[in-house]
Amino acid sequence: MGYLKIDTYDKKYFQKKGFYLDVDFKWYLSSSDYKSDFLVEQTSFTPFSQLKGKLGLTYTFFNKLTTEYISEAGITIGENENRAIGYSVGGYGENFINNFIPLFGYDFAQLSANSFLRSSLIVRYEFLPKNYFSTTANFARVEQDIFNKGRIFDNTKSGYMVGYGLDTFLGPVEINYSWSPDHNKKYWYFNVGYWF
């Protein structure tokens, strides 16, 4: 396992400037849950690895209008037959454990596969001190083979979100409305306090 994290954001939430990089590599060498059973055909475990990275850039214009770009990707190198450690994409939140990745406009972990590519652009306006309106557009591909023989934009999912946020001493307070043109479902997301 290898891990690298660089964070120059000026604050944890509602950032105004900075750069963020988070990369991790995991190598699964063996498994203890592949057992012989006369009812189930025995399968053998094949070692595989996963590489996941996230890049964020934030910049503020005129001290009020902030743009934030986030791009992240994860690939599985080798054969992973275990869905529990595949990539599950969808929903809203931060500090997800394992390989859960947010994608606004979709239900929690609605999309899953062995690789993903996700990008989002957030535009946030501070109309009063510590009060923010924001709009977000995010796009993702969740596939077994993310490169798709060079056609990386085929089957791209999209979602959009508008919201209000308040920066308090208890952490962020947010209400967001999200949708996707890919289906008819709409989502409301509420958050009160810090993400742990």
Buried (B, 14 or more C-beta within 10 A) or exposed (E): EEEEEEEEBEEEBBBBBBEBBBBBBBEBEEEEEEEEEEEEEEEEBEEBBBBBBBBBBBBBEEEEEBEBEBBBBBBBBEEBEEEEBBBBBBBBEEEBEEBBBBBBBBEBBBBBBBBBBBBBBBEBEBEEEEEBEBEBBBBBBBBEEBEBEEEBEEEEBBBBBEBBBBBEEEBBBBBBBBBBEEEEEEBEBEBEEEEE
